[in-house]
Amino acid sequence: MARRQARKAHKRGGNGKTASVGARQAAFTARALFEAPGIAPKIIEFVRGARIFSQGDPSDNVMYIQTGAVRLSVLSHSGKEAIVAMLGPGDFLGEGALAAQRLRMCTATAITPVRVMVVPKQQMERLLREEAGFADRFIEFMLQRNIRIEEDLVDQLFNSSEKRLARTLLLLARYGKDDMPHGTLPKISQESLAEMVGTTRSRVNFFMNKFRKLGFIEYNGGLKINTSLLSVVLHD
């Protein structure tokens, strides 16, 4: 009986509540990369604005973001750039290497100081084969990424630019994530927001001013996203 109670206590936080599943999984992922036999990840830090990798570079490793925020963008043959994703702590980067992707399909740029763990493709494949817990975490990440892509498509097809901007800001602030730093965004320009939302900078500026007046966002040395912004997304 005492042992069962001890095990239950171990699974709970200090306040008696069950610890966050996401937090446990993220911690396990980093620990697994460090401690798995034969795995020797390299830690690399990037300053804000640095290129982590470029579109067309060899795709020969997978990265795990420990800290910071990363922007993924693609460049068309005509020279037009589009932002396709924003990633943060706990996300994987460059996982296409595991699907026989020989070249990077996008460019990854640090939009804040970033620290990543870099694992060669062969070592990552072995880790997925031999560590069931880690493989489960990775599969969960990939499923969540696919769901996000589907939601983005629906968002672009059916929602107004105001709703798309509100959803983008909440996603950038990692709404609902354990590591959400009080909803504070890394520095990002209105031009970049316009690219992500699929609208013009003037429309972004109009809606940002509207959100500020309604108390949904705040400017205090940075951009703080309040959870009340969710009402814009949920409003029909």
mmCIF file of the C-alpha atoms, coordinates in Angstrom:
data_MODEL
# 
_entry.id   MODEL 
# 
loop_
_atom_site.group_PDB 
_atom_site.id 
_atom_site.type_symbol 
_atom_site.label_atom_id 
_atom_site.label_alt_id 
_atom_site.label_comp_id 
_atom_site.label_asym_id 
_atom_site.label_entity_id 
_atom_site.label_seq_id 
_atom_site.pdbx_PDB_ins_code 
_atom_site.Cartn_x 
_atom_site.Cartn_y 
_atom_site.Cartn_z 
_atom_site.occupancy 
_atom_site.B_iso_or_equiv 
_atom_site.pdbx_formal_charge 
_atom_site.auth_seq_id 
_atom_site.auth_comp_id 
_atom_site.auth_asym_id 
_atom_site.auth_atom_id 
_atom_site.pdbx_PDB_model_num 
ATOM 1   C CA . MET A 1 1   ? 0.000   0.000  0.000   1.00 0.00 ? 1   MET A CA 1 
ATOM 2   C CA . ALA A 1 2   ? 2.760   2.400  0.997   1.00 0.00 ? 2   ALA A CA 1 
ATOM 3   C CA . ARG A 1 3   ? 4.660   1.620  -2.200  1.00 0.00 ? 3   ARG A CA 1 
ATOM 4   C CA . ARG A 1 4   ? 1.588   2.307  -4.341  1.00 0.00 ? 4   ARG A CA 1 
ATOM 5   C CA . GLN A 1 5   ? 1.074   5.625  -2.587  1.00 0.00 ? 5   GLN A CA 1 
ATOM 6   C CA . ALA A 1 6   ? 4.727   6.512  -3.097  1.00 0.00 ? 6   ALA A CA 1 
ATOM 7   C CA . ARG A 1 7   ? 4.456   5.748  -6.801  1.00 0.00 ? 7   ARG A CA 1 
ATOM 8   C CA . LYS A 1 8   ? 1.342   7.923  -7.061  1.00 0.00 ? 8   LYS A CA 1 
ATOM 9   C CA . ALA A 1 9   ? 3.065   10.744 -5.217  1.00 0.00 ? 9   ALA A CA 1 
ATOM 10  C CA . HIS A 1 10  ? 6.033   10.485 -7.577  1.00 0.00 ? 10  HIS A CA 1 
ATOM 11  C CA . LYS A 1 11  ? 3.693   11.029 -10.536 1.00 0.00 ? 11  LYS A CA 1 
ATOM 12  C CA . ARG A 1 12  ? 2.207   14.173 -9.020  1.00 0.00 ? 12  ARG A CA 1 
ATOM 13  C CA . GLY A 1 13  ? 3.574   17.655 -8.618  1.00 0.00 ? 13  GLY A CA 1 
ATOM 14  C CA . GLY A 1 14  ? 4.148   19.357 -5.284  1.00 0.00 ? 14  GLY A CA 1 
ATOM 15  C CA . ASN A 1 15  ? 0.586   20.743 -5.261  1.00 0.00 ? 15  ASN A CA 1 
ATOM 16  C CA . GLY A 1 16  ? -0.906  17.249 -5.555  1.00 0.00 ? 16  GLY A CA 1 
ATOM 17  C CA . LYS A 1 17  ? -1.969  17.714 -9.173  1.00 0.00 ? 17  LYS A CA 1 
ATOM 18  C CA . THR A 1 18  ? -0.882  15.356 -11.911 1.00 0.00 ? 18  THR A CA 1 
ATOM 19  C CA . ALA A 1 19  ? 2.221   16.698 -13.654 1.00 0.00 ? 19  ALA A CA 1 
ATOM 20  C CA . SER A 1 20  ? 1.773   17.934 -17.207 1.00 0.00 ? 20  SER A CA 1 
ATOM 21  C CA . VAL A 1 21  ? 2.098   15.166 -19.795 1.00 0.00 ? 21  VAL A CA 1 
ATOM 22  C CA . GLY A 1 22  ? 3.690   17.608 -22.237 1.00 0.00 ? 22  GLY A CA 1 
ATOM 23  C CA . ALA A 1 23  ? 6.303   18.688 -19.700 1.00 0.00 ? 23  ALA A CA 1 
ATOM 24  C CA . ARG A 1 24  ? 7.221   15.073 -18.880 1.00 0.00 ? 24  ARG A CA 1 
ATOM 25  C CA . GLN A 1 25  ? 7.476   14.173 -22.568 1.00 0.00 ? 25  GLN A CA 1 
ATOM 26  C CA . ALA A 1 26  ? 9.615   17.209 -23.424 1.00 0.00 ? 26  ALA A CA 1 
ATOM 27  C CA . ALA A 1 27  ? 11.979  16.463 -20.543 1.00 0.00 ? 27  ALA A CA 1 
ATOM 28  C CA . PHE A 1 28  ? 12.226  12.819 -21.590 1.00 0.00 ? 28  PHE A CA 1 
ATOM 29  C CA . THR A 1 29  ? 13.029  13.795 -25.176 1.00 0.00 ? 29  THR A CA 1 
ATOM 30  C CA . ALA A 1 30  ? 16.013  15.939 -24.219 1.00 0.00 ? 30  ALA A CA 1 
ATOM 31  C CA . ARG A 1 31  ? 17.239  13.398 -21.694 1.00 0.00 ? 31  ARG A CA 1 
ATOM 32  C CA . ALA A 1 32  ? 16.912  10.545 -24.203 1.00 0.00 ? 32  ALA A CA 1 
ATOM 33  C CA . LEU A 1 33  ? 18.994  12.420 -26.746 1.00 0.00 ? 33  LEU A CA 1 
ATOM 34  C CA . PHE A 1 34  ? 21.732  12.990 -24.177 1.00 0.00 ? 34  PHE A CA 1 
ATOM 35  C CA . GLU A 1 35  ? 21.752  9.603  -22.457 1.00 0.00 ? 35  GLU A CA 1 
ATOM 36  C CA . ALA A 1 36  ? 20.980  7.043  -25.200 1.00 0.00 ? 36  ALA A CA 1 
ATOM 37  C CA . PRO A 1 37  ? 24.016  4.769  -25.788 1.00 0.00 ? 37  PRO A CA 1 
ATOM 38  C CA . GLY A 1 38  ? 25.961  5.706  -28.899 1.00 0.00 ? 38  GLY A CA 1 
ATOM 39  C CA . ILE A 1 39  ? 24.109  9.019  -29.325 1.00 0.00 ? 39  ILE A CA 1 
ATOM 40  C CA . ALA A 1 40  ? 26.304  12.095 -29.207 1.00 0.00 ? 40  ALA A CA 1 
ATOM 41  C CA . PRO A 1 41  ? 24.211  15.185 -29.959 1.00 0.00 ? 41  PRO A CA 1 
ATOM 42  C CA . LYS A 1 42  ? 26.003  18.429 -30.657 1.00 0.00 ? 42  LYS A CA 1 
ATOM 43  C CA . ILE A 1 43  ? 24.732  21.578 -28.939 1.00 0.00 ? 43  ILE A CA 1 
ATOM 44  C CA . ILE A 1 44  ? 24.751  24.654 -31.177 1.00 0.00 ? 44  ILE A CA 1 
ATOM 45  C CA . GLU A 1 45  ? 23.630  28.162 -30.284 1.00 0.00 ? 45  GLU A CA 1 
ATOM 46  C CA . PHE A 1 46  ? 22.447  30.767 -32.798 1.00 0.00 ? 46  PHE A CA 1 
ATOM 47  C CA . VAL A 1 47  ? 22.014  34.503 -32.357 1.00 0.00 ? 47  VAL A CA 1 
ATOM 48  C CA . ARG A 1 48  ? 18.793  36.203 -33.419 1.00 0.00 ? 48  ARG A CA 1 
ATOM 49  C CA . GLY A 1 49  ? 18.595  36.463 -37.200 1.00 0.00 ? 49  GLY A CA 1 
ATOM 50  C CA . ALA A 1 50  ? 21.084  33.661 -37.871 1.00 0.00 ? 50  ALA A CA 1 
ATOM 51  C CA . ARG A 1 51  ? 20.401  30.985 -40.486 1.00 0.00 ? 51  ARG A CA 1 
ATOM 52  C CA . ILE A 1 52  ? 20.199  27.545 -38.920 1.00 0.00 ? 52  ILE A CA 1 
ATOM 53  C CA . PHE A 1 53  ? 20.040  25.955 -42.367 1.00 0.00 ? 53  PHE A CA 1 
ATOM 54  C CA . SER A 1 54  ? 19.012  27.097 -45.839 1.00 0.00 ? 54  SER A CA 1 
ATOM 55  C CA . GLN A 1 55  ? 16.697  25.727 -48.479 1.00 0.00 ? 55  GLN A CA 1 
ATOM 56  C CA . GLY A 1 56  ? 18.720  23.351 -50.656 1.00 0.00 ? 56  GLY A CA 1 
ATOM 57  C CA . ASP A 1 57  ? 21.287  22.451 -47.982 1.00 0.00 ? 57  ASP A CA 1 
ATOM 58  C CA . PRO A 1 58  ? 22.043  18.732 -47.459 1.00 0.00 ? 58  PRO A CA 1 
ATOM 59  C CA . SER A 1 59  ? 19.455  17.119 -45.181 1.00 0.00 ? 59  SER A CA 1 
ATOM 60  C CA . ASP A 1 60  ? 21.623  14.897 -42.999 1.00 0.00 ? 60  ASP A CA 1 
ATOM 61  C CA . ASN A 1 61  ? 20.578  15.532 -39.395 1.00 0.00 ? 61  ASN A CA 1 
ATOM 62  C CA . VAL A 1 62  ? 17.624  16.238 -37.115 1.00 0.00 ? 62  VAL A CA 1 
ATOM 63  C CA . MET A 1 63  ? 17.515  19.034 -34.560 1.00 0.00 ? 63  MET A CA 1 
ATOM 64  C CA . TYR A 1 64  ? 15.669  19.433 -31.280 1.00 0.00 ? 64  TYR A CA 1 
ATOM 65  C CA . ILE A 1 65  ? 14.957  22.992 -30.139 1.00 0.00 ? 65  ILE A CA 1 
ATOM 66  C CA . GLN A 1 66  ? 15.871  23.473 -26.488 1.00 0.00 ? 66  GLN A CA 1 
ATOM 67  C CA . THR A 1 67  ? 15.336  27.225 -26.251 1.00 0.00 ? 67  THR A CA 1 
ATOM 68  C CA . GLY A 1 68  ? 14.269  30.037 -28.556 1.00 0.00 ? 68  GLY A CA 1 
ATOM 69  C CA . ALA A 1 69  ? 12.013  30.447 -31.578 1.00 0.00 ? 69  ALA A CA 1 
ATOM 70  C CA . VAL A 1 70  ? 12.633  29.418 -35.181 1.00 0.00 ? 70  VAL A CA 1 
ATOM 71  C CA . ARG A 1 71  ? 10.953  30.575 -38.395 1.00 0.00 ? 71  ARG A CA 1 
ATOM 72  C CA . LEU A 1 72  ? 10.620  28.225 -41.366 1.00 0.00 ? 72  LEU A CA 1 
ATOM 73  C CA . SER A 1 73  ? 10.251  29.834 -44.781 1.00 0.00 ? 73  SER A CA 1 
ATOM 74  C CA . VAL A 1 74  ? 10.314  28.750 -48.413 1.00 0.00 ? 74  VAL A CA 1 
ATOM 75  C CA . LEU A 1 75  ? 11.462  30.635 -51.490 1.00 0.00 ? 75  LEU A CA 1 
ATOM 76  C CA . SER A 1 76  ? 9.768   30.128 -54.845 1.00 0.00 ? 76  SER A CA 1 
ATOM 77  C CA . HIS A 1 77  ? 11.591  30.070 -58.206 1.00 0.00 ? 77  HIS A CA 1 
ATOM 78  C CA . SER A 1 78  ? 10.278  33.597 -58.801 1.00 0.00 ? 78  SER A CA 1 
ATOM 79  C CA . GLY A 1 79  ? 11.922  34.808 -55.597 1.00 0.00 ? 79  GLY A CA 1 
ATOM 80  C CA . LYS A 1 80  ? 8.768   35.099 -53.467 1.00 0.00 ? 80  LYS A CA 1 
ATOM 81  C CA . GLU A 1 81  ? 9.246   34.059 -49.836 1.00 0.00 ? 81  GLU A CA 1 
ATOM 82  C CA . ALA A 1 82  ? 6.533   32.590 -47.615 1.00 0.00 ? 82  ALA A CA 1 
ATOM 83  C CA . ILE A 1 83  ? 6.647   31.747 -43.911 1.00 0.00 ? 83  ILE A CA 1 
ATOM 84  C CA . VAL A 1 84  ? 5.315   28.232 -43.383 1.00 0.00 ? 84  VAL A CA 1 
ATOM 85  C CA . ALA A 1 85  ? 5.820   27.605 -39.648 1.00 0.00 ? 85  ALA A CA 1 
ATOM 86  C CA . MET A 1 86  ? 7.049   28.991 -36.351 1.00 0.00 ? 86  MET A CA 1 
ATOM 87  C CA . LEU A 1 87  ? 8.671   26.502 -33.962 1.00 0.00 ? 87  LEU A CA 1 
ATOM 88  C CA . GLY A 1 88  ? 9.725   26.703 -30.326 1.00 0.00 ? 88  GLY A CA 1 
ATOM 89  C CA . PRO A 1 89  ? 11.138  24.695 -27.400 1.00 0.00 ? 89  PRO A CA 1 
ATOM 90  C CA . GLY A 1 90  ? 10.306  20.995 -27.588 1.00 0.00 ? 90  GLY A CA 1 
ATOM 91  C CA . ASP A 1 91  ? 9.860   21.018 -31.376 1.00 0.00 ? 91  ASP A CA 1 
ATOM 92  C CA . PHE A 1 92  ? 11.942  19.037 -33.845 1.00 0.00 ? 92  PHE A CA 1 
ATOM 93  C CA . LEU A 1 93  ? 13.566  20.642 -36.847 1.00 0.00 ? 93  LEU A CA 1 
ATOM 94  C CA . GLY A 1 94  ? 14.734  19.087 -40.116 1.00 0.00 ? 94  GLY A CA 1 
ATOM 95  C CA . GLU A 1 95  ? 12.931  15.790 -39.514 1.00 0.00 ? 95  GLU A CA 1 
ATOM 96  C CA . GLY A 1 96  ? 12.492  15.389 -43.294 1.00 0.00 ? 96  GLY A CA 1 
ATOM 97  C CA . ALA A 1 97  ? 15.954  13.807 -43.243 1.00 0.00 ? 97  ALA A CA 1 
ATOM 98  C CA . LEU A 1 98  ? 14.289  10.672 -41.831 1.00 0.00 ? 98  LEU A CA 1 
ATOM 99  C CA . ALA A 1 99  ? 11.998  10.406 -44.865 1.00 0.00 ? 99  ALA A CA 1 
ATOM 100 C CA . ALA A 1 100 ? 14.740  10.204 -47.499 1.00 0.00 ? 100 ALA A CA 1 
ATOM 101 C CA . GLN A 1 101 ? 14.688  13.978 -48.001 1.00 0.00 ? 101 GLN A CA 1 
ATOM 102 C CA . ARG A 1 102 ? 18.136  14.645 -49.424 1.00 0.00 ? 102 ARG A CA 1 
ATOM 103 C CA . LEU A 1 103 ? 17.907  18.452 -49.423 1.00 0.00 ? 103 LEU A CA 1 
ATOM 104 C CA . ARG A 1 104 ? 16.314  20.918 -47.020 1.00 0.00 ? 104 ARG A CA 1 
ATOM 105 C CA . MET A 1 105 ? 12.936  22.028 -48.364 1.00 0.00 ? 105 MET A CA 1 
ATOM 106 C CA . CYS A 1 106 ? 12.887  25.283 -46.404 1.00 0.00 ? 106 CYS A CA 1 
ATOM 107 C CA . THR A 1 107 ? 15.078  27.801 -44.605 1.00 0.00 ? 107 THR A CA 1 
ATOM 108 C CA . ALA A 1 108 ? 15.225  27.867 -40.794 1.00 0.00 ? 108 ALA A CA 1 
ATOM 109 C CA . THR A 1 109 ? 16.011  31.220 -39.190 1.00 0.00 ? 109 THR A CA 1 
ATOM 110 C CA . ALA A 1 110 ? 16.437  32.053 -35.500 1.00 0.00 ? 110 ALA A CA 1 
ATOM 111 C CA . ILE A 1 111 ? 14.040  34.850 -34.538 1.00 0.00 ? 111 ILE A CA 1 
ATOM 112 C CA . THR A 1 112 ? 15.372  34.850 -30.959 1.00 0.00 ? 112 THR A CA 1 
ATOM 113 C CA . PRO A 1 113 ? 18.603  33.421 -29.547 1.00 0.00 ? 113 PRO A CA 1 
ATOM 114 C CA . VAL A 1 114 ? 18.240  29.674 -30.141 1.00 0.00 ? 114 VAL A CA 1 
ATOM 115 C CA . ARG A 1 115 ? 19.900  26.560 -28.730 1.00 0.00 ? 115 ARG A CA 1 
ATOM 116 C CA . VAL A 1 116 ? 19.443  23.282 -30.597 1.00 0.00 ? 116 VAL A CA 1 
ATOM 117 C CA . MET A 1 117 ? 20.625  19.705 -30.171 1.00 0.00 ? 117 MET A CA 1 
ATOM 118 C CA . VAL A 1 118 ? 21.851  18.285 -33.483 1.00 0.00 ? 118 VAL A CA 1 
ATOM 119 C CA . VAL A 1 119 ? 21.662  14.509 -34.008 1.00 0.00 ? 119 VAL A CA 1 
ATOM 120 C CA . PRO A 1 120 ? 23.035  12.864 -37.191 1.00 0.00 ? 120 PRO A CA 1 
ATOM 121 C CA . LYS A 1 121 ? 20.419  11.071 -39.265 1.00 0.00 ? 121 LYS A CA 1 
ATOM 122 C CA . GLN A 1 122 ? 21.820  7.565  -38.670 1.00 0.00 ? 122 GLN A CA 1 
ATOM 123 C CA . GLN A 1 123 ? 21.924  8.043  -34.889 1.00 0.00 ? 123 GLN A CA 1 
ATOM 124 C CA . MET A 1 124 ? 18.375  9.422  -34.855 1.00 0.00 ? 124 MET A CA 1 
ATOM 125 C CA . GLU A 1 125 ? 17.092  6.439  -36.843 1.00 0.00 ? 125 GLU A CA 1 
ATOM 126 C CA . ARG A 1 126 ? 18.723  4.041  -34.372 1.00 0.00 ? 126 ARG A CA 1 
ATOM 127 C CA . LEU A 1 127 ? 17.281  5.937  -31.418 1.00 0.00 ? 127 LEU A CA 1 
ATOM 128 C CA . LEU A 1 128 ? 13.776  5.659  -32.890 1.00 0.00 ? 128 LEU A CA 1 
ATOM 129 C CA . ARG A 1 129 ? 14.227  1.900  -33.386 1.00 0.00 ? 129 ARG A CA 1 
ATOM 130 C CA . GLU A 1 130 ? 15.613  1.179  -29.934 1.00 0.00 ? 130 GLU A CA 1 
ATOM 131 C CA . GLU A 1 131 ? 13.848  3.667  -27.626 1.00 0.00 ? 131 GLU A CA 1 
ATOM 132 C CA . ALA A 1 132 ? 10.083  3.036  -27.681 1.00 0.00 ? 132 ALA A CA 1 
ATOM 133 C CA . GLY A 1 133 ? 9.272   5.977  -25.402 1.00 0.00 ? 133 GLY A CA 1 
ATOM 134 C CA . PHE A 1 134 ? 11.245  8.381  -27.532 1.00 0.00 ? 134 PHE A CA 1 
ATOM 135 C CA . ALA A 1 135 ? 9.661   6.997  -30.716 1.00 0.00 ? 135 ALA A CA 1 
ATOM 136 C CA . ASP A 1 136 ? 6.197   7.573  -29.220 1.00 0.00 ? 136 ASP A CA 1 
ATOM 137 C CA . ARG A 1 137 ? 7.083   11.192 -28.439 1.00 0.00 ? 137 ARG A CA 1 
ATOM 138 C CA . PHE A 1 138 ? 8.415   11.746 -31.940 1.00 0.00 ? 138 PHE A CA 1 
ATOM 139 C CA . ILE A 1 139 ? 5.346   10.190 -33.597 1.00 0.00 ? 139 ILE A CA 1 
ATOM 140 C CA . GLU A 1 140 ? 3.119   12.378 -31.423 1.00 0.00 ? 140 GLU A CA 1 
ATOM 141 C CA . PHE A 1 141 ? 5.042   15.442 -32.593 1.00 0.00 ? 141 PHE A CA 1 
ATOM 142 C CA . MET A 1 142 ? 4.646   14.470 -36.258 1.00 0.00 ? 142 MET A CA 1 
ATOM 143 C CA . LEU A 1 143 ? 0.901   13.873 -35.836 1.00 0.00 ? 143 LEU A CA 1 
ATOM 144 C CA . GLN A 1 144 ? 0.511   17.242 -34.149 1.00 0.00 ? 144 GLN A CA 1 
ATOM 145 C CA . ARG A 1 145 ? 2.449   18.870 -37.001 1.00 0.00 ? 145 ARG A CA 1 
ATOM 146 C CA . ASN A 1 146 ? 0.102   17.260 -39.561 1.00 0.00 ? 146 ASN A CA 1 
ATOM 147 C CA . ILE A 1 147 ? -2.953  18.423 -37.619 1.00 0.00 ? 147 ILE A CA 1 
ATOM 148 C CA . ARG A 1 148 ? -1.492  21.932 -37.526 1.00 0.00 ? 148 ARG A CA 1 
ATOM 149 C CA . ILE A 1 149 ? -1.005  21.908 -41.316 1.00 0.00 ? 149 ILE A CA 1 
ATOM 150 C CA . GLU A 1 150 ? -4.636  20.842 -41.829 1.00 0.00 ? 150 GLU A CA 1 
ATOM 151 C CA . GLU A 1 151 ? -5.852  23.550 -39.444 1.00 0.00 ? 151 GLU A CA 1 
ATOM 152 C CA . ASP A 1 152 ? -3.746  26.152 -41.268 1.00 0.00 ? 152 ASP A CA 1 
ATOM 153 C CA . LEU A 1 153 ? -5.319  25.129 -44.574 1.00 0.00 ? 153 LEU A CA 1 
ATOM 154 C CA . VAL A 1 154 ? -8.853  25.379 -43.181 1.00 0.00 ? 154 VAL A CA 1 
ATOM 155 C CA . ASP A 1 155 ? -7.928  28.709 -41.601 1.00 0.00 ? 155 ASP A CA 1 
ATOM 156 C CA . GLN A 1 156 ? -6.737  30.113 -44.936 1.00 0.00 ? 156 GLN A CA 1 
ATOM 157 C CA . LEU A 1 157 ? -9.777  28.818 -46.846 1.00 0.00 ? 157 LEU A CA 1 
ATOM 158 C CA . PHE A 1 158 ? -12.598 29.836 -44.542 1.00 0.00 ? 158 PHE A CA 1 
ATOM 159 C CA . ASN A 1 159 ? -11.562 32.413 -41.944 1.00 0.00 ? 159 ASN A CA 1 
ATOM 160 C CA . SER A 1 160 ? -11.255 36.175 -42.226 1.00 0.00 ? 160 SER A CA 1 
ATOM 161 C CA . SER A 1 161 ? -7.856  37.854 -42.061 1.00 0.00 ? 161 SER A CA 1 
ATOM 162 C CA . GLU A 1 162 ? -8.735  39.145 -38.573 1.00 0.00 ? 162 GLU A CA 1 
ATOM 163 C CA . LYS A 1 163 ? -9.334  35.613 -37.280 1.00 0.00 ? 163 LYS A CA 1 
ATOM 164 C CA . ARG A 1 164 ? -6.231  34.328 -39.046 1.00 0.00 ? 164 ARG A CA 1 
ATOM 165 C CA . LEU A 1 165 ? -4.113  37.023 -37.405 1.00 0.00 ? 165 LEU A CA 1 
ATOM 166 C CA . ALA A 1 166 ? -5.577  36.285 -33.962 1.00 0.00 ? 166 ALA A CA 1 
ATOM 167 C CA . ARG A 1 167 ? -4.903  32.560 -34.380 1.00 0.00 ? 167 ARG A CA 1 
ATOM 168 C CA . THR A 1 168 ? -1.358  33.219 -35.609 1.00 0.00 ? 168 THR A CA 1 
ATOM 169 C CA . LEU A 1 169 ? -0.592  35.415 -32.588 1.00 0.00 ? 169 LEU A CA 1 
ATOM 170 C CA . LEU A 1 170 ? -1.924  32.780 -30.194 1.00 0.00 ? 170 LEU A CA 1 
ATOM 171 C CA . LEU A 1 171 ? 0.145   30.083 -31.887 1.00 0.00 ? 171 LEU A CA 1 
ATOM 172 C CA . LEU A 1 172 ? 3.267   32.250 -31.790 1.00 0.00 ? 172 LEU A CA 1 
ATOM 173 C CA . ALA A 1 173 ? 2.658   32.843 -28.080 1.00 0.00 ? 173 ALA A CA 1 
ATOM 174 C CA . ARG A 1 174 ? 2.389   29.032 -27.714 1.00 0.00 ? 174 ARG A CA 1 
ATOM 175 C CA . TYR A 1 175 ? -1.108  29.286 -26.267 1.00 0.00 ? 175 TYR A CA 1 
ATOM 176 C CA . GLY A 1 176 ? -1.871  26.177 -24.224 1.00 0.00 ? 176 GLY A CA 1 
ATOM 177 C CA . LYS A 1 177 ? 1.793   25.123 -24.045 1.00 0.00 ? 177 LYS A CA 1 
ATOM 178 C CA . ASP A 1 178 ? 3.529   24.567 -20.713 1.00 0.00 ? 178 ASP A CA 1 
ATOM 179 C CA . ASP A 1 179 ? 6.461   26.767 -21.711 1.00 0.00 ? 179 ASP A CA 1 
ATOM 180 C CA . MET A 1 180 ? 4.285   29.750 -22.668 1.00 0.00 ? 180 MET A CA 1 
ATOM 181 C CA . PRO A 1 181 ? 6.250   32.688 -21.125 1.00 0.00 ? 181 PRO A CA 1 
ATOM 182 C CA . HIS A 1 182 ? 3.232   34.720 -20.041 1.00 0.00 ? 182 HIS A CA 1 
ATOM 183 C CA . GLY A 1 183 ? 2.191   35.100 -23.683 1.00 0.00 ? 183 GLY A CA 1 
ATOM 184 C CA . THR A 1 184 ? 5.174   37.249 -24.647 1.00 0.00 ? 184 THR A CA 1 
ATOM 185 C CA . LEU A 1 185 ? 6.207   37.049 -28.287 1.00 0.00 ? 185 LEU A CA 1 
ATOM 186 C CA . PRO A 1 186 ? 9.704   37.223 -29.692 1.00 0.00 ? 186 PRO A CA 1 
ATOM 187 C CA . LYS A 1 187 ? 10.267  40.290 -31.828 1.00 0.00 ? 187 LYS A CA 1 
ATOM 188 C CA . ILE A 1 188 ? 8.468   39.862 -35.146 1.00 0.00 ? 188 ILE A CA 1 
ATOM 189 C CA . SER A 1 189 ? 7.644   42.479 -37.773 1.00 0.00 ? 189 SER A CA 1 
ATOM 190 C CA . GLN A 1 190 ? 4.192   43.242 -39.140 1.00 0.00 ? 190 GLN A CA 1 
ATOM 191 C CA . GLU A 1 191 ? 5.531   42.341 -42.580 1.00 0.00 ? 191 GLU A CA 1 
ATOM 192 C CA . SER A 1 192 ? 6.308   38.830 -41.322 1.00 0.00 ? 192 SER A CA 1 
ATOM 193 C CA . LEU A 1 193 ? 2.872   38.564 -39.710 1.00 0.00 ? 193 LEU A CA 1 
ATOM 194 C CA . ALA A 1 194 ? 1.273   39.643 -42.988 1.00 0.00 ? 194 ALA A CA 1 
ATOM 195 C CA . GLU A 1 195 ? 3.146   36.882 -44.844 1.00 0.00 ? 195 GLU A CA 1 
ATOM 196 C CA . MET A 1 196 ? 2.041   34.275 -42.340 1.00 0.00 ? 196 MET A CA 1 
ATOM 197 C CA . VAL A 1 197 ? -1.598  35.411 -42.344 1.00 0.00 ? 197 VAL A CA 1 
ATOM 198 C CA . GLY A 1 198 ? -1.824  35.936 -46.094 1.00 0.00 ? 198 GLY A CA 1 
ATOM 199 C CA . THR A 1 199 ? -2.846  39.582 -46.038 1.00 0.00 ? 199 THR A CA 1 
ATOM 200 C CA . THR A 1 200 ? -1.290  43.047 -46.298 1.00 0.00 ? 200 THR A CA 1 
ATOM 201 C CA . ARG A 1 201 ? 0.784   44.890 -43.717 1.00 0.00 ? 201 ARG A CA 1 
ATOM 202 C CA . SER A 1 202 ? -1.816  47.670 -43.543 1.00 0.00 ? 202 SER A CA 1 
ATOM 203 C CA . ARG A 1 203 ? -4.511  45.158 -42.579 1.00 0.00 ? 203 ARG A CA 1 
ATOM 204 C CA . VAL A 1 204 ? -2.244  43.658 -39.927 1.00 0.00 ? 204 VAL A CA 1 
ATOM 205 C CA . ASN A 1 205 ? -1.553  47.141 -38.546 1.00 0.00 ? 205 ASN A CA 1 
ATOM 206 C CA . PHE A 1 206 ? -5.308  47.906 -38.460 1.00 0.00 ? 206 PHE A CA 1 
ATOM 207 C CA . PHE A 1 207 ? -6.175  44.719 -36.565 1.00 0.00 ? 207 PHE A CA 1 
ATOM 208 C CA . MET A 1 208 ? -3.198  45.002 -34.189 1.00 0.00 ? 208 MET A CA 1 
ATOM 209 C CA . ASN A 1 209 ? -4.375  48.490 -33.178 1.00 0.00 ? 209 ASN A CA 1 
ATOM 210 C CA . LYS A 1 210 ? -7.893  47.116 -32.749 1.00 0.00 ? 210 LYS A CA 1 
ATOM 211 C CA . PHE A 1 211 ? -6.651  44.234 -30.582 1.00 0.00 ? 211 PHE A CA 1 
ATOM 212 C CA . ARG A 1 212 ? -4.635  46.653 -28.448 1.00 0.00 ? 212 ARG A CA 1 
ATOM 213 C CA . LYS A 1 213 ? -7.598  48.965 -27.863 1.00 0.00 ? 213 LYS A CA 1 
ATOM 214 C CA . LEU A 1 214 ? -9.737  45.982 -26.830 1.00 0.00 ? 214 LEU A CA 1 
ATOM 215 C CA . GLY A 1 215 ? -7.064  44.793 -24.391 1.00 0.00 ? 215 GLY A CA 1 
ATOM 216 C CA . PHE A 1 216 ? -6.313  41.585 -26.290 1.00 0.00 ? 216 PHE A CA 1 
ATOM 217 C CA . ILE A 1 217 ? -2.643  42.503 -26.715 1.00 0.00 ? 217 ILE A CA 1 
ATOM 218 C CA . GLU A 1 218 ? -0.241  44.823 -24.917 1.00 0.00 ? 218 GLU A CA 1 
ATOM 219 C CA . TYR A 1 219 ? 2.938   46.628 -25.899 1.00 0.00 ? 219 TYR A CA 1 
ATOM 220 C CA . ASN A 1 220 ? 5.316   46.851 -22.937 1.00 0.00 ? 220 ASN A CA 1 
ATOM 221 C CA . GLY A 1 221 ? 8.803   46.536 -24.355 1.00 0.00 ? 221 GLY A CA 1 
ATOM 222 C CA . GLY A 1 222 ? 7.553   43.481 -26.221 1.00 0.00 ? 222 GLY A CA 1 
ATOM 223 C CA . LEU A 1 223 ? 4.278   42.125 -27.497 1.00 0.00 ? 223 LEU A CA 1 
ATOM 224 C CA . LYS A 1 224 ? 2.174   40.373 -24.863 1.00 0.00 ? 224 LYS A CA 1 
ATOM 225 C CA . ILE A 1 225 ? -0.738  38.222 -26.047 1.00 0.00 ? 225 ILE A CA 1 
ATOM 226 C CA . ASN A 1 226 ? -3.600  37.938 -23.570 1.00 0.00 ? 226 ASN A CA 1 
ATOM 227 C CA . THR A 1 227 ? -5.762  34.812 -23.589 1.00 0.00 ? 227 THR A CA 1 
ATOM 228 C CA . SER A 1 228 ? -8.812  37.031 -24.210 1.00 0.00 ? 228 SER A CA 1 
ATOM 229 C CA . LEU A 1 229 ? -7.655  37.179 -27.848 1.00 0.00 ? 229 LEU A CA 1 
ATOM 230 C CA . LEU A 1 230 ? -9.106  33.676 -28.145 1.00 0.00 ? 230 LEU A CA 1 
ATOM 231 C CA . SER A 1 231 ? -12.569 35.271 -28.284 1.00 0.00 ? 231 SER A CA 1 
ATOM 232 C CA . VAL A 1 232 ? -11.758 36.583 -31.768 1.00 0.00 ? 232 VAL A CA 1 
ATOM 233 C CA . VAL A 1 233 ? -10.973 33.076 -33.002 1.00 0.00 ? 233 VAL A CA 1 
ATOM 234 C CA . LEU A 1 234 ? -14.073 31.555 -31.419 1.00 0.00 ? 234 LEU A CA 1 
ATOM 235 C CA . HIS A 1 235 ? -16.474 34.319 -32.467 1.00 0.00 ? 235 HIS A CA 1 
ATOM 236 C CA . ASP A 1 236 ? -18.733 33.433 -35.427 1.00 0.00 ? 236 ASP A CA 1 
# 
